[in-house]
């Protein structure tokens, strides 16, 4: 079948477990300024209804009209009753546990965990690898349940969750599991006296015990050795595939022994276990992990490669020779009750970092004049209703205003301001008939009119897919409009903050209207986009650059409103997302993070899953390398050069991509992003190629490309993660 010309992203939800493919963050609302003091203040007159309506939005959080969704799943099957009155996570690391039958595995480092039939299975996963993708294979290495359970089909219950953990109960088995990310032990609390059963798909070669019957070593015929620690004596017996116990209550901990040299370490830290974990933002560009623990002794956890890179000196002791395998790179032991992760600071700026030379302004202004003339708010509102593409177009127009400021051609700004007001207001005041934002009370978040009736509409926005992408574009346009029209910003501040809070809420309060950081994974330090769709490989994210845009845009909105807290959080999350992109999506030739055959064939990941690395995209095969590059670049912004701050990698990426541009039918829009990156090290060549383009990505423009290339330096920057682009860094030692 001939490949069609693709210029947009099309997602196909894959739910089969077999086919692999490719709590309310609103700052205290501004209070009306008090009247100047008077000696004998007169009695205030009664306010009119209109005045009350104007003040009321400032006194309470704004909520969009309630949605009546026909496509959202019912969360009541798996969440504890006391949790149903609060906003629920829709993009979490344990999302599969609460979707459909709840029986698809999730990767909770270092294990794949699956819950079904009132049992919990643990897998230390091997990997399947080829030049196109890598994924971890689930095998039920050990399955824990109650012996002779009279109700084996009873569902599990999520009784609590936090930033770094989830507590999963098996009520019919009287078992509670504290599933904490990065914990080498799987900890189970046996609530009352019950007999346990531990089964395996492998053959049990040996099950030996210590003198106190509190430690058992289990050797399997697949080469694995597992250790079971018990808080009090437990009697275990076994046959070829099953281990059973006498009645027992207390705590058991099960851990894989990947290396016999690790046994003494595991023995030492077996008595202290984490029950939950939270991430705290106390200062810019820092995240602190704090675990609630039980038992006695010190806490042993595992850190992934980005953790190790960001860990501060006061974050415990790193056990460099204690490692577990992971699709995210080697997990290294860290001893300590809390970690402090410190990112390189970045500058969130409206305009380019290096600026435009005066002799380059005329070409930019020529393109700017034409692009502004083509703005047509009536046309966009009539022909376009998709929240994603609509968002891209208004953000594209907002870029024109900032470029106009930068080249001192402000004559066009009134036209842009009118376009932005005409296109944004209908979404905020509910007058856009074709679509609009609504509030879903079932899970607690914003959905669209179209998405509430069709799970595939708006790229699944109605089932909480891609929220940071769509809303991120809206926030960018809103931030710019607030900047150039502060009076408009004051009028619509409640609505704009409500949009932001949908994916940027930090509150853990039960009164919050939105879940905490809907898309951002505080363990992996990047976002997920998958929403309330069951995937065999867990959550996924394709475009890191659109994720960066979301938090960057929130920070810009903070700048426009003078909200330093929002600037800080948006900047911090942007920095973390950038670090993650450079760690897991950008594949450097010398990197040993992924296996050699995958690294050799790829310079950028297509779709990154919690349990898989895919070269393909949702909308394009692996061979369409220009799409893979472009989807990690768009939208082209000042922050883009921080994302791609390693000039050598940029050169390798462009050279790897360029042969694909000779393929028939390559879209001009995708070429533009390749040329944009080329401009970071060869400005002359990129400018020549860009001038020959006849069309552009719907979120890009000739003006934006010309601005980008003309703000590049004459020589490539040395390898840097963005440090030199943050002036604050030079004064913060």
C-alpha positions as CSV (number, residue, x, y, z in Angstrom):
1,X,0.0,0.0,0.0
2,X,1.4,3.3,-1.0
3,X,2.3,5.7,1.9
4,X,0.3,8.8,2.0
5,X,1.8,12.2,2.5
6,X,1.6,12.9,6.2
7,X,1.8,16.4,7.7
8,X,-0.1,15.8,11.0
9,X,0.0,13.3,13.9
10,X,-2.6,10.6,13.8
11,X,-2.8,8.3,16.8
12,X,-4.2,4.8,16.8
13,X,-4.9,3.4,20.3
14,X,-3.5,-0.1,20.7
15,X,-4.9,-2.0,23.6
16,X,-4.0,-5.6,22.8
17,X,-1.5,-7.1,25.3
18,X,0.1,-9.2,22.6
19,X,0.8,-6.9,19.7
20,X,3.7,-4.6,20.4
21,X,3.6,-1.2,18.8
22,X,4.8,1.1,17.6
23,X,-3.9,17.0,43.3
24,X,-5.3,21.8,42.0
25,X,-2.4,24.2,41.3
26,X,-4.1,27.6,41.5
27,X,-2.3,30.4,43.2
28,X,-4.4,32.5,45.7
29,X,-6.5,34.6,43.4
30,X,-5.8,38.3,43.2
31,X,-7.8,40.3,45.7
32,X,-9.3,43.7,44.6
33,X,-7.1,46.5,45.8
34,X,-8.5,48.2,48.9
35,X,-9.6,51.8,48.7
36,X,-7.3,54.4,49.9
37,X,-7.7,55.1,53.7
38,X,-10.2,57.8,54.6
39,X,-10.9,59.6,57.9
40,X,-14.6,59.0,57.8
41,X,-15.2,56.3,55.2
42,X,-18.7,56.5,53.9
43,X,-20.9,53.4,53.9
44,X,-20.3,51.4,50.8
45,X,-23.1,51.3,48.4
46,X,-24.7,47.9,47.5
47,X,-22.9,46.4,44.6
48,X,-24.8,45.8,41.4
49,X,-25.3,42.3,40.1
50,X,-22.8,43.0,37.3
51,X,-20.2,44.1,39.8
52,X,-20.7,41.0,41.8
53,X,-20.3,38.8,38.7
54,X,-17.0,40.6,37.9
55,X,-15.6,40.1,41.4
56,X,-16.8,36.6,42.0
57,X,-14.4,34.9,39.6
58,X,-11.5,36.5,41.4
59,X,-12.7,35.1,44.7
60,X,-12.9,31.4,43.8
61,X,-11.4,29.0,41.3
62,X,-13.0,29.0,37.9
63,X,-14.5,25.8,36.5
64,X,-15.6,25.2,33.0
65,X,-19.2,23.8,32.5
66,X,-19.6,20.2,33.6
67,X,-19.2,17.6,31.0
68,X,-21.5,14.6,30.4
69,X,-18.9,12.2,29.0
70,X,-20.0,9.0,27.3
71,X,-16.5,7.6,26.8
72,X,-14.7,7.9,30.1
73,X,-14.2,4.6,32.1
74,X,-15.7,4.3,35.6
75,X,-13.0,4.6,38.2
76,X,-15.1,3.1,41.0
77,X,-14.2,-0.5,40.2
78,X,-10.6,-0.2,41.4
79,X,-10.2,2.9,43.5
80,X,-11.1,2.8,47.2
81,X,-14.4,4.6,47.9
82,X,-12.7,7.4,49.9
83,X,-10.6,8.3,46.9
84,X,-13.5,8.7,44.5
85,X,-14.5,12.2,45.8
86,X,-11.0,13.6,44.9
87,X,-9.4,14.1,41.4
88,X,-7.8,10.9,40.2
89,X,-4.6,10.4,38.2
90,X,-5.1,9.9,34.4
91,X,-1.5,9.4,33.2
92,X,0.1,7.7,36.2
93,X,2.7,4.9,36.4
94,X,0.0,2.6,37.7
95,X,-2.7,3.5,35.2
96,X,-3.1,0.0,33.8
97,X,-4.1,-1.2,37.3
98,X,-7.4,0.9,37.1
99,X,-8.4,0.4,33.4
100,X,-10.6,-2.3,31.9
101,X,-9.8,-5.5,33.9
102,X,-6.8,-4.0,35.6
103,X,-4.7,-6.9,34.7
104,X,-2.1,-5.4,32.4
105,X,1.4,-5.1,33.9
106,X,3.1,-1.9,34.9
107,X,6.8,-1.2,35.2
108,X,7.7,-0.2,38.8
109,X,11.4,-0.2,38.7
110,X,13.0,-2.7,38.8
111,X,10.1,-5.1,38.3
112,X,7.1,-5.5,36.0
113,X,4.1,-5.9,38.3
114,X,0.8,-7.5,37.3
115,X,-2.3,-7.9,39.4
116,X,-5.1,-10.4,38.5
117,X,-7.3,-13.0,40.0
118,X,-6.6,-11.8,43.6
119,X,-2.9,-12.4,43.1
120,X,0.2,-10.2,42.3
121,X,2.9,-11.3,39.9
122,X,6.5,-10.1,39.9
123,X,8.8,-10.2,36.9
124,X,12.4,-9.1,36.6
125,X,12.1,-8.6,32.9
126,X,14.5,-9.7,30.2
127,X,14.6,-7.6,27.0
128,X,13.8,-8.3,23.4
129,X,16.1,-6.2,21.2
130,X,16.5,-5.4,17.5
131,X,17.5,-2.3,15.5
132,X,13.9,-0.9,15.5
133,X,12.7,-1.4,19.1
134,X,13.5,-2.7,22.5
135,X,10.9,-4.0,25.0
136,X,10.8,-5.8,28.3
137,X,9.2,-9.3,28.4
138,X,6.7,-10.1,31.1
139,X,7.1,-13.5,32.7
140,X,5.3,-14.4,35.9
141,X,8.5,-15.2,37.8
142,X,6.7,-15.2,41.2
143,X,3.0,-14.9,41.9
144,X,1.8,-14.2,45.4
145,X,-1.7,-15.1,46.6
146,X,-3.7,-16.5,49.4
147,X,-3.8,-20.3,49.5
148,X,-7.3,-21.7,48.8
149,X,-8.9,-18.3,48.3
150,X,-12.7,-18.7,48.2
151,X,-13.1,-15.6,46.0
152,X,-10.1,-15.7,43.6
153,X,-11.8,-13.4,41.0
154,X,-12.3,-10.5,43.3
155,X,-10.6,-7.3,42.0
156,X,-7.8,-5.5,43.6
157,X,-8.3,-2.0,45.1
158,X,-6.0,1.0,45.0
159,X,-6.2,2.2,48.6
160,X,-3.7,5.1,48.3
161,X,-1.2,6.6,46.0
162,X,1.5,9.3,46.0
163,X,4.0,10.8,43.7
164,X,6.4,7.8,43.9
165,X,4.2,4.9,45.1
166,X,0.9,3.1,45.0
167,X,-0.7,0.9,47.6
168,X,-2.5,-2.1,46.1
169,X,-4.8,-4.2,48.2
170,X,-6.1,-7.7,47.5
171,X,-9.1,-7.7,49.9
172,X,-10.1,-11.3,49.3
173,X,-6.6,-12.4,50.1
174,X,-6.0,-10.0,53.0
175,X,-2.8,-8.8,51.3
176,X,-1.6,-5.2,50.9
177,X,1.4,-4.4,48.6
178,X,3.4,-1.2,49.0
179,X,4.6,-0.7,45.4
180,X,7.3,2.0,45.6
181,X,9.2,3.0,42.6
182,X,12.9,2.2,42.7
183,X,12.6,-0.2,45.6
184,X,14.5,-3.5,45.0
185,X,12.1,-5.3,47.4
186,X,8.4,-6.0,46.8
187,X,6.8,-5.5,50.2
188,X,3.6,-7.3,51.2
189,X,1.7,-6.7,54.5
190,X,-0.3,-9.9,55.4
191,X,-3.1,-8.3,57.4
192,X,-4.5,-11.3,59.2
193,X,-3.4,-14.9,59.6
194,X,-3.7,-16.6,56.2
195,X,-1.8,-19.3,54.4
196,X,0.2,-18.0,51.5
197,X,0.9,-19.4,48.1
198,X,3.9,-18.4,45.9
199,X,3.8,-19.9,42.5
200,X,6.2,-19.6,39.5
201,X,6.1,-20.5,35.8
202,X,9.7,-21.9,36.2
203,X,10.8,-25.0,38.1
204,X,11.9,-24.5,41.7
205,X,15.3,-26.1,42.1
206,X,15.8,-25.1,45.8
207,X,14.0,-23.4,48.6
208,X,16.3,-23.1,51.6
209,X,15.9,-21.3,54.9
210,X,17.9,-19.8,57.8
211,X,17.8,-21.0,61.4
212,X,15.1,-18.5,62.4
213,X,12.8,-19.2,59.4
214,X,12.8,-15.5,58.5
215,X,14.8,-15.8,55.3
216,X,14.3,-18.1,52.4
217,X,16.4,-18.4,49.3
218,X,14.5,-19.6,46.2
219,X,16.5,-20.8,43.2
220,X,14.7,-21.2,39.8
221,X,15.7,-23.1,36.7
222,X,15.8,-19.9,34.6
223,X,18.9,-18.9,36.5
224,X,17.1,-16.5,38.9
225,X,17.6,-16.5,42.7
226,X,15.0,-14.7,44.8
227,X,15.1,-14.1,48.6
228,X,12.1,-13.8,50.8
229,X,12.4,-12.0,54.2
230,X,9.7,-12.3,56.8
231,X,9.1,-10.1,59.9
232,X,8.5,-13.2,62.0
233,X,9.1,-17.0,61.5
234,X,7.2,-18.5,58.6
235,X,7.1,-22.1,57.5
236,X,7.4,-22.7,53.8
237,X,7.3,-25.9,51.8
238,X,7.4,-26.4,48.1
239,X,6.9,-28.7,45.1
240,X,8.1,-28.1,41.6
241,X,6.2,-24.8,40.9
242,X,4.6,-23.8,44.2
243,X,5.6,-22.7,47.6
244,X,3.0,-22.7,50.4
245,X,3.1,-21.5,54.0
246,X,1.4,-22.1,57.3
247,X,-0.9,-19.3,58.6
248,X,1.1,-16.1,58.8
249,X,0.5,-12.4,59.5
250,X,3.1,-9.7,59.3
251,X,5.4,-8.4,56.5
252,X,7.2,-10.3,53.8
253,X,9.7,-8.8,51.4
254,X,10.7,-10.5,48.2
255,X,13.8,-9.4,46.2
256,X,15.7,-10.7,43.2
257,X,19.4,-11.5,43.8
258,X,21.0,-10.5,40.5
259,X,24.5,-11.1,41.9
260,X,25.6,-13.3,44.8
261,X,27.8,-10.5,46.1
262,X,24.7,-8.4,46.8
263,X,23.2,-10.8,49.4
264,X,25.0,-9.1,52.4
265,X,23.7,-5.7,51.2
266,X,20.1,-7.0,50.9
267,X,20.3,-8.7,54.3
268,X,21.5,-5.4,55.9
269,X,18.6,-3.3,54.4
270,X,15.8,-5.9,54.5
271,X,14.2,-4.6,57.7
272,X,13.4,-1.1,56.5
273,X,10.8,-0.6,53.8
274,X,9.2,2.4,52.2
275,X,5.4,2.7,52.4
276,X,5.0,5.8,50.2
277,X,7.1,8.6,48.6
278,X,6.5,12.2,47.7
279,X,8.4,14.8,45.6
280,X,8.7,18.3,47.1
281,X,9.5,21.6,45.3
282,X,11.2,23.8,47.9
283,X,13.5,25.7,45.6
284,X,13.9,26.4,41.9
285,X,15.4,23.7,39.7
286,X,15.3,21.2,42.6
287,X,13.1,18.2,43.5
288,X,13.4,16.5,46.8
289,X,12.2,12.9,47.3
290,X,11.0,12.0,50.8
291,X,9.9,8.5,51.7
292,X,7.6,7.4,54.5
293,X,9.3,4.3,55.9
294,X,8.6,1.5,58.4
295,X,10.7,-1.0,60.2
296,X,14.2,-0.2,61.4
297,X,17.5,0.6,59.9
298,X,18.4,2.6,56.7
299,X,16.5,2.7,53.5
300,X,17.9,1.2,50.3
301,X,16.5,2.4,47.0
302,X,17.5,2.3,43.4
303,X,18.3,5.4,41.2
304,X,18.1,5.5,37.4
305,X,20.8,7.2,35.3
306,X,19.2,10.7,35.4
307,X,18.8,10.5,39.1
308,X,22.5,9.7,39.5
309,X,23.3,12.7,37.3
310,X,21.2,15.1,39.3
311,X,21.7,13.8,42.9
312,X,23.2,16.4,45.2
313,X,26.0,15.6,47.6
314,X,23.6,15.4,50.5
315,X,21.4,12.7,49.1
316,X,22.7,9.6,50.8
317,X,25.3,7.1,49.9
318,X,25.5,5.7,46.3
319,X,26.4,2.0,46.1
320,X,28.1,2.1,42.8
321,X,28.7,-1.6,42.6
322,X,25.0,-2.5,43.5
323,X,23.0,-2.5,40.2
324,X,19.9,-3.8,38.7
325,X,19.1,-3.9,34.9
326,X,16.4,-1.7,33.5
327,X,15.2,-0.5,30.1
328,X,16.0,3.0,31.3
329,X,19.7,2.1,32.0
330,X,21.3,0.6,35.1
331,X,19.6,1.2,38.4
332,X,22.1,2.0,41.1
333,X,21.7,1.5,44.9
334,X,21.3,4.6,47.0
335,X,21.0,4.6,50.8
336,X,19.1,7.4,52.4
337,X,15.6,8.5,53.5
338,X,15.5,11.5,51.1
339,X,17.2,12.6,47.9
340,X,17.7,16.1,46.5
341,X,17.8,16.3,42.7
342,X,19.4,19.5,41.4
343,X,18.9,20.4,37.7
344,X,21.0,22.8,35.7
345,X,19.0,26.1,35.7
346,X,17.6,27.4,32.4
347,X,16.4,30.9,31.4
348,X,12.8,31.2,30.3
349,X,12.8,34.0,27.8
350,X,10.2,35.6,25.5
351,X,12.8,36.3,22.8
352,X,15.8,34.6,21.3
353,X,18.8,34.1,23.6
354,X,21.4,35.6,21.2
355,X,19.3,38.2,19.5
356,X,18.9,39.3,15.8
357,X,21.5,41.2,14.0
358,X,20.3,44.5,12.5
359,X,21.2,43.5,8.9
360,X,19.0,40.4,9.2
361,X,15.8,42.2,10.3
362,X,14.5,43.1,6.9
363,X,14.1,39.5,5.7
364,X,12.3,38.6,8.9
365,X,10.0,41.7,8.6
366,X,9.2,40.8,5.0
367,X,8.0,37.4,6.1
368,X,6.3,38.8,9.1
369,X,4.2,41.3,7.1
370,X,3.0,38.5,4.8
371,X,2.2,36.1,7.7
372,X,0.3,38.7,9.6
373,X,-1.7,39.7,6.5
374,X,-2.8,36.0,6.2
375,X,-4.3,35.8,9.7
376,X,-8.0,35.2,9.5
377,X,-9.8,34.5,12.8
378,X,-13.1,33.9,11.0
379,X,-11.6,31.2,8.8
380,X,-9.9,29.3,11.7
381,X,-13.0,29.4,13.8
382,X,-15.1,28.1,10.9
383,X,-12.9,25.4,9.4
384,X,-11.0,24.2,12.4
385,X,-12.4,22.7,15.6
386,X,-9.6,20.3,16.8
387,X,-8.2,21.5,20.1
388,X,-4.7,20.4,19.0
389,X,-4.5,22.0,15.6
390,X,-6.4,25.1,16.8
391,X,-3.9,25.4,19.6
392,X,-1.0,25.2,17.2
393,X,-2.4,27.9,15.0
394,X,-3.0,30.4,17.8
395,X,0.5,29.7,19.2
396,X,1.9,30.2,15.8
397,X,0.2,33.7,15.6
398,X,1.5,34.5,19.1
399,X,5.1,33.8,17.9
400,X,4.6,36.5,15.3
401,X,3.9,39.1,18.0
402,X,7.1,38.2,19.9
403,X,9.2,38.2,16.8
404,X,7.7,41.6,15.9
405,X,8.8,42.9,19.3
406,X,12.3,41.4,18.8
407,X,12.8,43.1,15.4
408,X,11.2,46.3,16.6
409,X,8.3,46.1,14.0
410,X,5.4,46.7,16.4
411,X,3.0,48.0,13.7
412,X,1.7,44.5,13.2
413,X,1.0,43.8,16.9
414,X,-2.5,45.3,17.1
415,X,-3.6,42.9,14.2
416,X,-2.1,39.9,16.0
417,X,-3.7,41.0,19.3
418,X,-7.1,41.2,17.7
419,X,-6.6,37.7,16.1
420,X,-5.6,36.2,19.4
421,X,-8.5,37.7,21.3
422,X,-11.0,36.6,18.6
423,X,-9.7,33.1,18.6
424,X,-9.0,32.4,22.3
425,X,-12.0,34.0,23.9
426,X,-14.6,31.6,22.5
427,X,-12.8,28.7,24.2
428,X,-12.7,30.5,27.5
429,X,-16.2,31.9,27.6
430,X,-17.9,28.9,26.1
431,X,-19.1,30.5,22.8
432,X,-17.2,28.3,20.4
433,X,-20.0,26.1,19.1
434,X,-17.9,23.5,17.3
435,X,-15.9,22.6,20.4
436,X,-15.0,23.9,23.8
437,X,-13.6,23.1,27.3
438,X,-15.7,21.3,29.9
439,X,-15.0,19.9,33.4
440,X,-15.2,16.2,34.0
441,X,-16.3,15.4,37.6
442,X,-15.6,11.7,37.3
443,X,-11.8,11.9,37.1
444,X,-11.5,15.6,37.8
445,X,-10.1,17.5,34.8
446,X,-10.8,19.3,31.6
447,X,-12.2,17.6,28.5
448,X,-13.4,18.9,25.2
449,X,-16.9,18.9,23.8
450,X,-15.9,16.6,21.0
451,X,-13.7,14.5,23.2
452,X,-16.5,13.9,25.7
453,X,-18.5,12.1,23.0
454,X,-15.8,10.4,20.9
455,X,-12.7,8.9,22.5
456,X,-10.8,9.4,19.2
457,X,-11.7,13.1,18.8
458,X,-9.0,15.7,19.6
459,X,-6.4,12.9,19.6
460,X,-8.1,11.4,22.7
461,X,-8.2,14.6,24.7
462,X,-11.6,13.4,26.1
463,X,-9.9,10.4,27.7
464,X,-7.1,12.6,29.0
465,X,-4.6,12.0,26.2
466,X,-2.1,14.7,25.3
467,X,-3.4,17.3,27.7
468,X,-0.1,19.0,28.2
469,X,0.4,19.2,24.4
470,X,-3.0,20.8,23.6
471,X,-3.3,23.1,26.6
472,X,0.4,24.0,26.3
473,X,-0.3,25.6,22.9
474,X,-3.2,27.5,24.3
475,X,-1.1,28.7,27.3
476,X,1.6,30.0,25.0
477,X,-0.9,32.1,23.0
478,X,-2.5,33.2,26.3
479,X,0.8,34.2,27.8
480,X,1.7,36.4,24.8
481,X,-1.8,37.9,24.8
482,X,-1.6,38.7,28.5
483,X,1.9,40.3,27.9
484,X,0.6,42.6,25.1
485,X,-2.8,43.2,26.6
486,X,-2.6,43.1,30.5
487,X,-6.2,44.3,30.8
488,X,-7.4,41.2,28.8
489,X,-5.2,39.1,31.1
490,X,-6.9,40.4,34.3
491,X,-10.3,39.7,32.8
492,X,-9.6,36.1,31.9
493,X,-7.2,35.2,34.6
494,X,-9.6,32.7,36.3
495,X,-10.1,30.8,33.1
496,X,-6.5,30.8,32.1
497,X,-5.3,29.6,35.5
498,X,-7.9,26.8,35.4
499,X,-6.5,25.7,32.1
500,X,-3.0,25.7,33.5
501,X,-4.1,23.8,36.6
502,X,-5.4,20.9,34.6
503,X,-1.9,19.6,34.1
504,X,0.2,21.9,36.4
505,X,-1.7,21.5,39.7
506,X,0.7,20.9,42.7
507,X,-1.9,20.7,45.5
508,X,-2.6,17.5,47.4
509,X,-5.7,19.0,49.0
510,X,-8.9,17.0,48.8
511,X,-10.7,20.2,47.8
512,X,-8.6,20.5,44.7
513,X,-10.3,20.2,41.3
514,X,-7.4,18.7,39.5
515,X,-5.1,15.8,40.0
516,X,-1.5,16.5,40.9
517,X,0.8,17.1,37.9
518,X,-1.4,15.2,35.5
519,X,1.2,14.3,32.9
520,X,4.6,14.8,34.6
521,X,6.2,11.7,36.1
522,X,8.1,12.7,39.2
523,X,10.1,9.5,39.2
524,X,11.1,9.5,35.5
525,X,11.2,13.3,35.5
526,X,9.4,13.6,32.2
527,X,5.8,13.6,31.0
528,X,3.5,10.8,29.7
529,X,0.8,11.4,27.1
530,X,-1.2,8.1,27.1
531,X,-4.3,9.0,29.1
532,X,-7.0,6.6,30.1
533,X,-6.2,4.0,27.5
534,X,-4.9,0.5,28.5
535,X,-1.5,-0.2,26.9
536,X,0.5,-3.4,27.2
537,X,3.7,-1.4,27.4
538,X,2.3,1.2,29.9
539,X,2.3,5.0,29.4
540,X,4.0,6.6,26.4
541,X,5.2,9.9,25.1
542,X,6.2,10.8,21.6
543,X,7.0,14.5,21.4
544,X,9.3,15.7,24.2
545,X,9.5,19.2,22.6
546,X,5.7,19.7,22.9
547,X,6.0,18.6,26.6
548,X,8.8,21.2,27.1
549,X,6.5,23.7,25.4
550,X,3.8,23.1,27.9
551,X,5.8,23.9,31.0
552,X,7.8,26.7,29.3
553,X,4.4,28.2,28.3
554,X,3.2,28.0,31.9
555,X,6.4,29.8,33.0
556,X,5.8,32.5,30.4
557,X,2.3,32.9,31.7
558,X,3.8,33.4,35.1
559,X,6.0,36.1,33.7
560,X,3.1,37.8,32.0
561,X,1.1,37.8,35.3
562,X,4.0,38.5,37.6
563,X,3.6,35.2,39.3
564,X,7.0,34.1,40.5
565,X,5.8,30.8,41.8
566,X,4.4,29.7,38.5
567,X,7.6,30.9,36.7
568,X,9.7,28.8,39.2
569,X,7.6,25.6,38.8
570,X,7.3,25.9,35.0
571,X,11.0,26.5,34.6
572,X,11.9,23.6,36.9
573,X,9.6,21.2,35.1
574,X,10.9,22.5,31.7
575,X,14.5,21.8,32.9
576,X,13.6,18.3,34.0
577,X,11.8,17.5,30.8
578,X,14.8,18.7,28.8
579,X,17.2,16.6,30.9
580,X,15.0,13.6,30.2
581,X,14.8,14.2,26.5
582,X,18.6,14.4,26.3
583,X,18.9,11.3,28.4
584,X,16.3,8.9,26.9
585,X,15.2,10.3,23.6
586,X,18.4,11.7,22.2
587,X,20.6,8.7,21.3
588,X,24.3,9.7,21.0
589,X,26.6,7.5,19.0
590,X,28.9,6.9,22.0
591,X,26.1,6.2,24.4
592,X,25.8,2.8,26.1
593,X,22.4,3.4,27.6
594,X,20.7,1.2,24.9
595,X,22.0,-1.9,23.3
596,X,24.5,-1.4,20.4
597,X,22.2,-2.6,17.6
598,X,19.5,-0.1,18.6
599,X,22.0,2.8,19.2
600,X,23.7,2.2,15.9
601,X,20.4,2.4,13.9
602,X,18.9,5.4,15.7
603,X,19.7,8.9,16.8
604,X,16.3,9.7,18.3
605,X,13.6,7.5,19.9
606,X,10.2,7.7,18.1
607,X,7.7,6.8,20.9
608,X,9.1,6.1,24.4
609,X,7.0,3.8,26.5
610,X,7.5,2.9,30.2
611,X,8.3,-0.6,29.0
612,X,9.5,-0.1,25.4
613,X,11.6,2.0,23.0
614,X,10.1,2.4,19.6
615,X,11.6,3.7,16.4
616,X,8.2,4.2,14.8
617,X,5.8,7.0,15.4
618,X,2.1,7.0,15.9
619,X,1.8,8.5,12.4
620,X,4.9,7.4,10.6
621,X,7.2,4.3,10.1
622,X,10.8,4.3,11.3
623,X,12.1,5.1,7.9
624,X,10.5,8.6,8.0
625,X,13.4,10.0,10.0
626,X,12.5,13.6,9.2
627,X,9.3,13.1,11.1
628,X,11.1,11.6,14.0
629,X,13.4,14.6,14.1
630,X,10.6,17.1,13.6
631,X,8.3,15.7,16.3
632,X,11.1,16.2,18.8
633,X,11.7,19.8,17.7
634,X,8.2,21.4,17.2
635,X,7.2,24.0,18.1
636,X,10.3,26.0,17.3
637,X,10.9,28.4,20.2
638,X,13.7,30.2,22.1
639,X,13.8,27.1,24.5
640,X,14.5,24.8,21.6
641,X,18.2,25.7,21.6
642,X,18.4,24.6,25.2
643,X,16.8,21.2,24.3
644,X,19.4,20.9,21.5
645,X,22.3,22.4,23.3
646,X,24.8,19.7,22.2
647,X,26.1,20.9,18.8
648,X,27.9,17.7,18.0
649,X,24.7,15.6,18.6
650,X,22.7,18.1,16.5
651,X,25.1,17.7,13.6
652,X,24.9,13.8,13.9
653,X,21.1,14.0,14.1
654,X,20.8,16.1,11.0
655,X,23.3,14.0,9.0
656,X,21.4,10.8,10.1
657,X,18.1,12.4,9.0
658,X,19.1,14.1,5.7
659,X,19.1,11.0,3.4
660,X,15.4,10.6,4.2
661,X,14.6,14.0,2.6
662,X,15.3,12.4,-0.8
663,X,12.2,10.2,-0.4
664,X,9.3,11.1,-2.6
665,X,6.5,12.9,-0.9
666,X,8.5,14.3,2.1
667,X,6.5,17.2,3.5
668,X,7.9,20.7,3.3
669,X,6.9,21.3,6.9
670,X,9.1,18.4,8.1
671,X,12.0,19.7,6.0
672,X,11.8,23.0,7.8
673,X,12.7,21.4,11.2
674,X,15.7,19.6,9.7
675,X,16.9,22.9,8.3
676,X,16.3,24.6,11.6
677,X,18.7,22.3,13.4
678,X,21.2,22.5,10.6
679,X,21.2,26.2,11.1
680,X,22.7,25.6,14.6
681,X,26.0,24.6,13.0
682,X,25.7,25.7,9.3
683,X,23.7,28.9,9.2
684,X,24.4,29.7,5.5
685,X,23.3,26.3,4.2
686,X,20.2,26.2,6.3
687,X,19.2,29.7,5.2
688,X,19.5,28.9,1.6
689,X,17.4,25.7,1.9
690,X,14.8,27.5,4.1
691,X,14.3,30.2,1.5
692,X,13.3,27.5,-1.1
693,X,10.5,26.1,1.1
694,X,7.0,26.6,-0.2
695,X,5.0,25.5,2.9
696,X,5.4,25.1,6.6
697,X,4.2,23.0,9.5
698,X,0.8,24.3,10.7
699,X,2.4,25.4,13.9
700,X,5.3,27.0,12.2
701,X,5.8,29.9,9.7
702,X,8.3,31.4,7.3
703,X,8.7,34.2,9.8
704,X,9.5,31.8,12.6
705,X,12.1,29.9,10.6
706,X,13.7,33.1,9.4
707,X,13.8,34.4,12.9
708,X,15.4,31.1,14.1
709,X,18.1,30.9,11.5
710,X,19.0,34.6,11.8
711,X,19.4,34.2,15.6
712,X,21.9,31.4,15.2
713,X,25.6,32.1,15.8
714,X,28.1,32.1,13.0
715,X,29.8,29.1,14.6
716,X,28.4,26.0,16.4
717,X,28.2,26.2,20.1
718,X,30.3,23.8,22.2
719,X,28.6,20.9,23.8
720,X,26.4,22.3,26.7
721,X,23.2,21.3,28.5
722,X,22.0,24.9,28.6
723,X,24.2,26.1,31.4
724,X,25.6,29.0,29.4
725,X,22.1,30.1,28.4
726,X,21.2,30.9,32.0
727,X,22.5,34.3,33.2
728,X,21.3,33.5,36.7
729,X,23.9,30.6,36.9
730,X,26.8,33.1,36.6
731,X,25.7,34.8,39.8
732,X,24.4,31.8,41.9
733,X,27.6,30.0,42.9
